[in-house]
Amino acid sequence: MSHVDELLAQACRQTGLSDFGGDEFREGLDVLVNALDREARLNDMGRMATDAQIVMLLGNRLQVEDWYRRHPEIDEQEIVAPLIGLGLPRTGSSALGCLLGEDANVRSLRSWEVMWPCPPPDAATLAQEPRIAMAEASMLRRAQVFPRMTAMLPSTATSPTECQLLMALDFKSQIFQPFGHVPSYAHWFFNKADLVPTYRYLKRVLKLLQWRCPPNRWRLKNPTHSLFITALDEVFPDARFVMTHRDACAVIPSVADLWYELRRPYSDDVDMQVIGAETSAVFELGMHRMIAFRDAGQDHRFFDIYFAPFQKDPFPSIERLYDFLGETLSPEARAGMHEWWHHKTPEDRKYTRTDPALFGLDLDELRARFRFYDERFNVSRSVA
């Protein structure tokens, strides 16, 4: 039995289910497992953790399909005009997502429900949801394995999170790359994979999550969407986008440092220079694809937010965003946002940052490399 077959069988045993809803996900799973086995140089912890994550994802997919089998009416749900956050990572998108999530009239993906989407959440029992405590315990364990993560990515079990884990149900997600050196998977994912089925499956899970737990006006976010914007647009043709911006010389070293934090517990042979090359290359590609999409007649669907003025005072940007959407920022939503902002954990809480030079990142070279992005969006000269 191959390693992939072992993982599939384990997920079936754990759930008592066997219908994965087709086999489109198998190509990504095969490429990923092959890369983890042959390239990632995982230690014992890394092998155990990556196998456990894959089995968890397969189990979640089995359960999603089981709910659809028993309740086919779920597919009648509609996902209408979501607002999708994208752009470079480390640009204030998490804070923006948390602020927008304070509006009771909209729906965000919560950390606990992307970990365990089934059974689908029910508004009637949400206050007693046991998976919230499970997610909190998982985050405590994560903080022990990755000591700087609490400062790097402050989050809670109920805070809005990215689409990564739901995309991973189709095994086409950037979530796998930071945890291991998987160049063959990365090359396939960024250059060859068809993300349209992935986004269709994301929509399938969104329908399940909103079925018994409105509201149904989604606020989604994921920097990786920038790399696959045309596929995303095919599945969500009525979406509008909020793009967060920051100087690439601040972004890329921060991303490299985050990947280093995630990768080093899982491998005893981490090449920091490779991480620097990977992070700069992938997000340069993402910005080229994003600019091409916007310049091809789609610019009107985007609202831009800039890091420095947003960090100083986010509310002018949020007010303009609501105007852009043609929506009303209610007094209750505004109050909730002010409360969150006042008590938030600072996004740049102090932690020991790694010297960019250790990742092979020269800031002058990085600035020149991303000049096309800076000049297109006027990042370095942006004002509130």
C-alpha beads as a LAMMPS data file, in Angstrom:
LAMMPS data file: protein, C-alpha beads

384 atoms
383 bonds

1 atom types
1 bond types

-500.0 500.0 xlo xhi
-500.0 500.0 ylo yhi
-500.0 500.0 zlo zhi

Masses

1 110.0

Atoms # bond

1 1 1 0.000 0.000 0.000
2 1 1 1.381 3.428 -0.969
3 1 1 1.744 6.239 1.532
4 1 1 -1.206 8.063 -0.078
5 1 1 -3.371 4.943 0.145
6 1 1 -2.451 4.564 3.815
7 1 1 -3.558 8.144 4.531
8 1 1 -6.818 7.663 2.639
9 1 1 -7.539 4.426 4.479
10 1 1 -6.778 6.024 7.836
11 1 1 -9.250 8.848 7.167
12 1 1 -11.922 6.350 6.171
13 1 1 -11.344 4.308 9.322
14 1 1 -11.520 7.349 11.570
15 1 1 -14.765 8.647 10.077
16 1 1 -16.460 5.419 9.030
17 1 1 -17.040 7.052 5.623
18 1 1 -15.698 6.325 2.149
19 1 1 -17.144 8.865 -0.333
20 1 1 -14.704 11.687 -1.037
21 1 1 -17.007 13.307 -3.595
22 1 1 -15.027 12.460 -6.714
23 1 1 -11.285 12.141 -7.177
24 1 1 -10.237 15.576 -8.469
25 1 1 -8.381 16.138 -5.206
26 1 1 -6.141 13.108 -5.781
27 1 1 -3.680 14.823 -8.108
28 1 1 -2.825 17.473 -5.536
29 1 1 -2.649 14.893 -2.755
30 1 1 -0.310 12.679 -4.786
31 1 1 1.997 15.575 -5.714
32 1 1 2.035 16.862 -2.146
33 1 1 2.787 13.544 -0.450
34 1 1 5.507 12.753 -2.976
35 1 1 7.141 16.142 -2.295
36 1 1 6.892 15.715 1.474
37 1 1 8.420 12.228 1.260
38 1 1 11.214 13.061 -1.187
39 1 1 12.088 16.734 -0.710
40 1 1 11.006 18.151 2.642
41 1 1 13.668 16.426 4.792
42 1 1 11.127 16.074 7.600
43 1 1 12.142 14.912 11.037
44 1 1 9.973 12.581 13.113
45 1 1 7.779 15.451 14.346
46 1 1 7.393 16.752 10.823
47 1 1 6.349 13.393 9.405
48 1 1 3.864 12.849 12.204
49 1 1 2.407 16.354 11.963
50 1 1 2.040 16.442 8.172
51 1 1 0.455 12.987 8.076
52 1 1 -1.974 14.015 10.828
53 1 1 -2.900 17.203 8.974
54 1 1 -3.538 15.340 5.721
55 1 1 -5.713 12.748 7.480
56 1 1 -7.647 15.535 9.198
57 1 1 -8.282 17.227 5.836
58 1 1 -9.372 13.984 4.228
59 1 1 -11.676 13.309 7.168
60 1 1 -13.198 16.768 6.862
61 1 1 -13.810 16.204 3.164
62 1 1 -15.494 12.868 3.868
63 1 1 -17.777 14.535 6.396
64 1 1 -18.648 17.407 4.049
65 1 1 -19.716 14.905 1.411
66 1 1 -21.700 12.902 3.959
67 1 1 -23.672 15.998 4.964
68 1 1 -24.443 16.754 1.322
69 1 1 -25.514 13.142 0.767
70 1 1 -27.977 13.323 3.662
71 1 1 -29.088 16.893 2.966
72 1 1 -28.893 17.608 -0.788
73 1 1 -30.903 20.796 -0.223
74 1 1 -27.676 22.402 1.028
75 1 1 -26.651 22.881 -2.583
76 1 1 -29.586 25.261 -3.058
77 1 1 -27.790 27.824 -0.879
78 1 1 -26.371 30.798 -2.784
79 1 1 -23.118 32.648 -2.223
80 1 1 -23.809 36.171 -3.448
81 1 1 -21.278 38.951 -4.072
82 1 1 -18.684 38.096 -1.428
83 1 1 -16.063 40.648 -0.466
84 1 1 -12.687 38.947 -0.807
85 1 1 -9.496 40.280 0.731
86 1 1 -6.228 39.605 -1.088
87 1 1 -2.852 41.120 -1.901
88 1 1 0.497 40.659 -0.226
89 1 1 0.550 38.995 3.202
90 1 1 1.678 40.846 6.330
91 1 1 -0.157 43.963 5.156
92 1 1 -2.745 44.385 7.916
93 1 1 -5.264 42.018 6.341
94 1 1 -5.807 40.105 9.592
95 1 1 -6.697 43.272 11.476
96 1 1 -8.988 44.333 8.634
97 1 1 -10.703 40.945 8.696
98 1 1 -11.253 41.144 12.445
99 1 1 -12.690 44.640 12.183
100 1 1 -15.071 43.671 9.393
101 1 1 -16.034 40.594 11.383
102 1 1 -17.478 42.836 14.101
103 1 1 -20.398 43.640 11.788
104 1 1 -23.215 41.259 12.773
105 1 1 -24.747 41.645 9.304
106 1 1 -21.872 39.849 7.564
107 1 1 -20.267 36.415 7.805
108 1 1 -16.599 35.518 8.182
109 1 1 -14.789 32.213 8.280
110 1 1 -13.986 31.536 11.923
111 1 1 -10.842 29.678 12.953
112 1 1 -12.660 26.829 14.680
113 1 1 -15.011 26.109 11.781
114 1 1 -12.265 25.811 9.166
115 1 1 -10.548 23.309 11.480
116 1 1 -13.754 21.270 11.860
117 1 1 -16.484 22.364 9.423
118 1 1 -18.699 19.383 10.305
119 1 1 -21.192 19.183 11.742
120 1 1 -22.074 22.510 10.114
121 1 1 -22.565 25.315 12.645
122 1 1 -26.063 26.031 13.874
123 1 1 -26.989 29.542 14.976
124 1 1 -29.252 28.093 17.666
125 1 1 -26.361 26.350 19.451
126 1 1 -23.444 28.575 18.501
127 1 1 -22.915 29.891 22.034
128 1 1 -22.406 26.323 23.301
129 1 1 -20.196 25.181 20.409
130 1 1 -17.613 22.726 21.876
131 1 1 -15.239 23.118 18.926
132 1 1 -14.388 26.626 20.134
133 1 1 -12.688 25.181 23.214
134 1 1 -11.054 22.519 21.023
135 1 1 -9.628 25.229 18.763
136 1 1 -8.364 27.221 21.735
137 1 1 -6.545 24.148 23.017
138 1 1 -5.089 23.558 19.539
139 1 1 -3.809 27.135 19.428
140 1 1 -2.136 26.703 22.818
141 1 1 -0.338 23.627 21.506
142 1 1 0.637 25.541 18.381
143 1 1 2.180 28.281 20.515
144 1 1 4.355 25.668 22.234
145 1 1 5.626 24.242 18.953
146 1 1 6.030 27.658 17.266
147 1 1 7.032 30.035 20.101
148 1 1 6.867 33.287 18.129
149 1 1 3.543 32.574 16.444
150 1 1 1.363 34.300 19.029
151 1 1 3.138 37.560 18.261
152 1 1 3.500 36.933 14.534
153 1 1 -0.112 35.892 13.891
154 1 1 -2.318 36.817 16.841
155 1 1 -5.636 35.007 16.565
156 1 1 -8.380 33.354 18.577
157 1 1 -10.690 30.421 18.013
158 1 1 -13.486 32.742 16.921
159 1 1 -11.537 35.328 14.944
160 1 1 -11.828 35.502 11.138
161 1 1 -9.286 33.417 9.287
162 1 1 -8.119 32.700 5.743
163 1 1 -9.581 30.256 3.223
164 1 1 -6.396 28.158 3.226
165 1 1 -7.695 25.128 5.131
166 1 1 -10.842 24.944 3.025
167 1 1 -8.810 25.145 -0.188
168 1 1 -6.657 22.382 1.282
169 1 1 -9.657 20.039 1.141
170 1 1 -8.853 19.934 -2.591
171 1 1 -5.114 19.760 -1.783
172 1 1 -4.376 22.929 -3.688
173 1 1 -3.405 25.389 -1.011
174 1 1 -0.361 27.415 -0.082
175 1 1 -0.802 26.284 3.518
176 1 1 1.475 23.311 2.832
177 1 1 4.459 25.295 1.555
178 1 1 5.532 27.143 4.729
179 1 1 5.760 23.903 6.718
180 1 1 8.137 22.099 4.392
181 1 1 10.473 22.478 1.440
182 1 1 8.257 21.063 -1.327
183 1 1 9.524 22.610 -4.583
184 1 1 7.864 20.092 -6.900
185 1 1 4.484 20.678 -5.253
186 1 1 5.010 24.458 -5.322
187 1 1 5.939 24.399 -9.022
188 1 1 2.881 22.311 -9.862
189 1 1 0.584 24.399 -7.671
190 1 1 1.643 27.818 -8.950
191 1 1 2.164 26.932 -12.607
192 1 1 0.155 23.864 -13.588
193 1 1 -2.731 23.226 -11.188
194 1 1 -6.297 24.125 -12.132
195 1 1 -7.753 26.088 -9.210
196 1 1 -11.289 26.298 -10.602
197 1 1 -12.295 22.968 -8.957
198 1 1 -10.661 24.179 -5.740
199 1 1 -12.749 27.333 -5.641
200 1 1 -15.867 25.353 -6.534
201 1 1 -15.179 23.155 -3.531
202 1 1 -14.574 26.231 -1.380
203 1 1 -18.008 27.475 -2.456
204 1 1 -19.460 24.061 -1.638
205 1 1 -18.172 24.306 1.929
206 1 1 -19.333 27.918 2.287
207 1 1 -22.857 26.788 1.384
208 1 1 -22.646 24.152 4.108
209 1 1 -21.396 26.636 6.703
210 1 1 -24.116 29.210 6.013
211 1 1 -26.932 26.622 5.687
212 1 1 -27.973 26.800 9.349
213 1 1 -25.863 29.754 10.408
214 1 1 -26.555 33.068 8.663
215 1 1 -25.890 35.825 7.721
216 1 1 -24.939 34.954 4.176
217 1 1 -22.960 38.041 3.118
218 1 1 -19.422 36.689 3.198
219 1 1 -16.178 38.481 4.017
220 1 1 -13.354 36.191 2.889
221 1 1 -9.601 36.687 2.801
222 1 1 -6.452 34.962 1.617
223 1 1 -3.292 36.484 0.096
224 1 1 -2.899 33.371 -2.071
225 1 1 -6.012 34.338 -4.052
226 1 1 -3.834 36.906 -5.844
227 1 1 -1.997 34.088 -7.598
228 1 1 -5.188 32.522 -8.920
229 1 1 -7.365 35.560 -9.451
230 1 1 -8.752 34.423 -12.817
231 1 1 -9.881 31.056 -11.399
232 1 1 -11.351 32.816 -8.366
233 1 1 -13.225 35.177 -10.671
234 1 1 -14.642 32.285 -12.702
235 1 1 -16.242 30.756 -9.593
236 1 1 -17.174 34.030 -7.884
237 1 1 -17.945 36.328 -10.853
238 1 1 -19.894 38.820 -8.714
239 1 1 -17.192 39.141 -6.043
240 1 1 -15.627 42.428 -5.076
241 1 1 -12.157 42.719 -3.688
242 1 1 -10.294 44.635 -1.014
243 1 1 -6.540 44.684 -1.597
244 1 1 -4.158 45.565 1.228
245 1 1 -0.776 47.131 0.433
246 1 1 2.576 47.567 2.153
247 1 1 6.176 48.144 1.122
248 1 1 7.569 44.835 -0.149
249 1 1 10.778 45.486 1.786
250 1 1 8.750 45.105 4.966
251 1 1 6.534 42.304 3.668
252 1 1 8.948 39.753 2.203
253 1 1 11.385 39.533 5.172
254 1 1 8.403 39.205 7.498
255 1 1 6.906 36.386 5.420
256 1 1 10.279 34.631 5.238
257 1 1 10.604 34.877 9.004
258 1 1 7.118 33.417 9.464
259 1 1 7.883 30.498 7.139
260 1 1 11.143 29.881 8.995
261 1 1 9.263 29.755 12.291
262 1 1 6.822 27.226 10.840
263 1 1 9.395 25.070 9.061
264 1 1 12.178 24.627 11.586
265 1 1 10.345 22.389 14.125
266 1 1 9.539 19.948 11.302
267 1 1 12.989 19.634 9.765
268 1 1 16.548 19.513 11.085
269 1 1 17.862 20.818 7.764
270 1 1 16.189 24.154 6.988
271 1 1 17.830 26.307 4.307
272 1 1 17.051 29.933 5.126
273 1 1 18.316 31.172 1.759
274 1 1 15.815 28.887 0.029
275 1 1 13.017 30.343 2.137
276 1 1 14.020 33.863 1.108
277 1 1 14.040 32.871 -2.562
278 1 1 10.692 31.064 -2.284
279 1 1 8.832 33.880 -0.578
280 1 1 10.088 36.648 -2.818
281 1 1 9.432 34.650 -6.004
282 1 1 5.903 33.531 -5.195
283 1 1 4.600 36.932 -4.142
284 1 1 6.292 38.687 -7.040
285 1 1 4.412 36.280 -9.313
286 1 1 1.193 36.998 -7.432
287 1 1 1.498 40.738 -7.913
288 1 1 2.220 40.368 -11.635
289 1 1 -0.908 38.238 -12.041
290 1 1 -2.972 40.618 -9.950
291 1 1 -1.906 43.678 -11.917
292 1 1 -2.642 41.905 -15.215
293 1 1 -6.143 41.051 -13.993
294 1 1 -6.877 44.553 -12.752
295 1 1 -5.501 46.190 -15.874
296 1 1 -7.700 43.956 -18.054
297 1 1 -10.831 45.925 -17.164
298 1 1 -11.402 44.718 -13.595
299 1 1 -10.003 47.650 -11.617
300 1 1 -13.483 48.917 -10.709
301 1 1 -14.087 45.847 -8.541
302 1 1 -11.195 46.647 -6.203
303 1 1 -10.836 48.816 -3.108
304 1 1 -7.278 49.531 -1.945
305 1 1 -6.121 49.934 1.656
306 1 1 -2.606 51.028 2.614
307 1 1 -0.815 49.743 5.678
308 1 1 0.584 52.917 7.270
309 1 1 -2.585 55.048 7.319
310 1 1 -4.673 52.009 8.230
311 1 1 -2.477 51.262 11.244
312 1 1 -2.708 54.880 12.355
313 1 1 -6.507 54.977 12.088
314 1 1 -8.430 52.252 10.232
315 1 1 -11.849 53.904 10.295
316 1 1 -11.517 56.327 7.372
317 1 1 -10.555 53.367 5.167
318 1 1 -13.413 51.244 6.510
319 1 1 -15.935 54.025 5.961
320 1 1 -14.792 54.417 2.356
321 1 1 -14.916 50.641 1.903
322 1 1 -18.556 50.568 3.006
323 1 1 -19.299 53.410 0.583
324 1 1 -17.584 51.429 -2.175
325 1 1 -19.790 48.431 -1.351
326 1 1 -22.927 50.571 -1.189
327 1 1 -23.555 49.369 2.351
328 1 1 -24.322 51.143 5.604
329 1 1 -21.897 50.949 8.497
330 1 1 -24.342 50.631 11.371
331 1 1 -23.721 52.273 14.762
332 1 1 -23.597 48.788 16.323
333 1 1 -20.950 47.582 13.858
334 1 1 -18.918 50.757 14.290
335 1 1 -19.034 50.364 18.083
336 1 1 -17.907 46.751 17.852
337 1 1 -15.034 47.712 15.570
338 1 1 -13.923 50.480 17.926
339 1 1 -14.058 48.048 20.839
340 1 1 -11.962 45.472 18.982
341 1 1 -9.418 48.058 17.833
342 1 1 -9.062 49.465 21.320
343 1 1 -8.441 46.062 22.906
344 1 1 -6.671 44.310 20.040
345 1 1 -3.392 42.515 20.411
346 1 1 -0.930 44.683 18.456
347 1 1 -0.235 43.056 15.102
348 1 1 3.459 43.898 15.393
349 1 1 3.871 42.775 19.006
350 1 1 7.536 42.596 19.828
351 1 1 9.359 39.406 18.965
352 1 1 12.890 38.666 17.868
353 1 1 13.023 39.280 14.135
354 1 1 15.459 37.421 11.943
355 1 1 17.993 39.428 9.950
356 1 1 16.758 39.548 6.313
357 1 1 20.327 38.926 5.139
358 1 1 20.159 35.426 6.610
359 1 1 17.407 34.727 4.074
360 1 1 19.584 36.121 1.294
361 1 1 17.349 39.190 1.059
362 1 1 19.021 42.449 0.084
363 1 1 16.550 45.286 0.644
364 1 1 17.839 47.417 -2.233
365 1 1 17.520 44.492 -4.616
366 1 1 14.078 43.681 -3.206
367 1 1 12.966 47.275 -3.694
368 1 1 14.083 47.191 -7.315
369 1 1 12.450 43.820 -7.882
370 1 1 9.060 45.043 -6.618
371 1 1 9.260 48.497 -8.181
372 1 1 6.574 47.485 -10.689
373 1 1 4.187 46.870 -7.771
374 1 1 5.157 50.026 -5.897
375 1 1 4.693 52.224 -8.952
376 1 1 1.396 50.591 -10.001
377 1 1 -0.215 51.157 -6.599
378 1 1 1.791 54.136 -5.395
379 1 1 2.615 52.193 -2.226
380 1 1 5.597 54.193 -0.997
381 1 1 3.800 57.500 -1.505
382 1 1 0.346 56.481 -0.257
383 1 1 -1.428 58.841 2.149
384 1 1 -4.509 58.474 4.298

Bonds

1 1 1 2
2 1 2 3
3 1 3 4
4 1 4 5
5 1 5 6
6 1 6 7
7 1 7 8
8 1 8 9
9 1 9 10
10 1 10 11
11 1 11 12
12 1 12 13
13 1 13 14
14 1 14 15
15 1 15 16
16 1 16 17
17 1 17 18
18 1 18 19
19 1 19 20
20 1 20 21
21 1 21 22
22 1 22 23
23 1 23 24
24 1 24 25
25 1 25 26
26 1 26 27
27 1 27 28
28 1 28 29
29 1 29 30
30 1 30 31
31 1 31 32
32 1 32 33
33 1 33 34
34 1 34 35
35 1 35 36
36 1 36 37
37 1 37 38
38 1 38 39
39 1 39 40
40 1 40 41
41 1 41 42
42 1 42 43
43 1 43 44
44 1 44 45
45 1 45 46
46 1 46 47
47 1 47 48
48 1 48 49
49 1 49 50
50 1 50 51
51 1 51 52
52 1 52 53
53 1 53 54
54 1 54 55
55 1 55 56
56 1 56 57
57 1 57 58
58 1 58 59
59 1 59 60
60 1 60 61
61 1 61 62
62 1 62 63
63 1 63 64
64 1 64 65
65 1 65 66
66 1 66 67
67 1 67 68
68 1 68 69
69 1 69 70
70 1 70 71
71 1 71 72
72 1 72 73
73 1 73 74
74 1 74 75
75 1 75 76
76 1 76 77
77 1 77 78
78 1 78 79
79 1 79 80
80 1 80 81
81 1 81 82
82 1 82 83
83 1 83 84
84 1 84 85
85 1 85 86
86 1 86 87
87 1 87 88
88 1 88 89
89 1 89 90
90 1 90 91
91 1 91 92
92 1 92 93
93 1 93 94
94 1 94 95
95 1 95 96
96 1 96 97
97 1 97 98
98 1 98 99
99 1 99 100
100 1 100 101
101 1 101 102
102 1 102 103
103 1 103 104
104 1 104 105
105 1 105 106
106 1 106 107
107 1 107 108
108 1 108 109
109 1 109 110
110 1 110 111
111 1 111 112
112 1 112 113
113 1 113 114
114 1 114 115
115 1 115 116
116 1 116 117
117 1 117 118
118 1 118 119
119 1 119 120
120 1 120 121
121 1 121 122
122 1 122 123
123 1 123 124
124 1 124 125
125 1 125 126
126 1 126 127
127 1 127 128
128 1 128 129
129 1 129 130
130 1 130 131
131 1 131 132
132 1 132 133
133 1 133 134
134 1 134 135
135 1 135 136
136 1 136 137
137 1 137 138
138 1 138 139
139 1 139 140
140 1 140 141
141 1 141 142
142 1 142 143
143 1 143 144
144 1 144 145
145 1 145 146
146 1 146 147
147 1 147 148
148 1 148 149
149 1 149 150
150 1 150 151
151 1 151 152
152 1 152 153
153 1 153 154
154 1 154 155
155 1 155 156
156 1 156 157
157 1 157 158
158 1 158 159
159 1 159 160
160 1 160 161
161 1 161 162
162 1 162 163
163 1 163 164
164 1 164 165
165 1 165 166
166 1 166 167
167 1 167 168
168 1 168 169
169 1 169 170
170 1 170 171
171 1 171 172
172 1 172 173
173 1 173 174
174 1 174 175
175 1 175 176
176 1 176 177
177 1 177 178
178 1 178 179
179 1 179 180
180 1 180 181
181 1 181 182
182 1 182 183
183 1 183 184
184 1 184 185
185 1 185 186
186 1 186 187
187 1 187 188
188 1 188 189
189 1 189 190
190 1 190 191
191 1 191 192
192 1 192 193
193 1 193 194
194 1 194 195
195 1 195 196
196 1 196 197
197 1 197 198
198 1 198 199
199 1 199 200
200 1 200 201
201 1 201 202
202 1 202 203
203 1 203 204
204 1 204 205
205 1 205 206
206 1 206 207
207 1 207 208
208 1 208 209
209 1 209 210
210 1 210 211
211 1 211 212
212 1 212 213
213 1 213 214
214 1 214 215
215 1 215 216
216 1 216 217
217 1 217 218
218 1 218 219
219 1 219 220
220 1 220 221
221 1 221 222
222 1 222 223
223 1 223 224
224 1 224 225
225 1 225 226
226 1 226 227
227 1 227 228
228 1 228 229
229 1 229 230
230 1 230 231
231 1 231 232
232 1 232 233
233 1 233 234
234 1 234 235
235 1 235 236
236 1 236 237
237 1 237 238
238 1 238 239
239 1 239 240
240 1 240 241
241 1 241 242
242 1 242 243
243 1 243 244
244 1 244 245
245 1 245 246
246 1 246 247
247 1 247 248
248 1 248 249
249 1 249 250
250 1 250 251
251 1 251 252
252 1 252 253
253 1 253 254
254 1 254 255
255 1 255 256
256 1 256 257
257 1 257 258
258 1 258 259
259 1 259 260
260 1 260 261
261 1 261 262
262 1 262 263
263 1 263 264
264 1 264 265
265 1 265 266
266 1 266 267
267 1 267 268
268 1 268 269
269 1 269 270
270 1 270 271
271 1 271 272
272 1 272 273
273 1 273 274
274 1 274 275
275 1 275 276
276 1 276 277
277 1 277 278
278 1 278 279
279 1 279 280
280 1 280 281
281 1 281 282
282 1 282 283
283 1 283 284
284 1 284 285
285 1 285 286
286 1 286 287
287 1 287 288
288 1 288 289
289 1 289 290
290 1 290 291
291 1 291 292
292 1 292 293
293 1 293 294
294 1 294 295
295 1 295 296
296 1 296 297
297 1 297 298
298 1 298 299
299 1 299 300
300 1 300 301
301 1 301 302
302 1 302 303
303 1 303 304
304 1 304 305
305 1 305 306
306 1 306 307
307 1 307 308
308 1 308 309
309 1 309 310
310 1 310 311
311 1 311 312
312 1 312 313
313 1 313 314
314 1 314 315
315 1 315 316
316 1 316 317
317 1 317 318
318 1 318 319
319 1 319 320
320 1 320 321
321 1 321 322
322 1 322 323
323 1 323 324
324 1 324 325
325 1 325 326
326 1 326 327
327 1 327 328
328 1 328 329
329 1 329 330
330 1 330 331
331 1 331 332
332 1 332 333
333 1 333 334
334 1 334 335
335 1 335 336
336 1 336 337
337 1 337 338
338 1 338 339
339 1 339 340
340 1 340 341
341 1 341 342
342 1 342 343
343 1 343 344
344 1 344 345
345 1 345 346
346 1 346 347
347 1 347 348
348 1 348 349
349 1 349 350
350 1 350 351
351 1 351 352
352 1 352 353
353 1 353 354
354 1 354 355
355 1 355 356
356 1 356 357
357 1 357 358
358 1 358 359
359 1 359 360
360 1 360 361
361 1 361 362
362 1 362 363
363 1 363 364
364 1 364 365
365 1 365 366
366 1 366 367
367 1 367 368
368 1 368 369
369 1 369 370
370 1 370 371
371 1 371 372
372 1 372 373
373 1 373 374
374 1 374 375
375 1 375 376
376 1 376 377
377 1 377 378
378 1 378 379
379 1 379 380
380 1 380 381
381 1 381 382
382 1 382 383
383 1 383 384
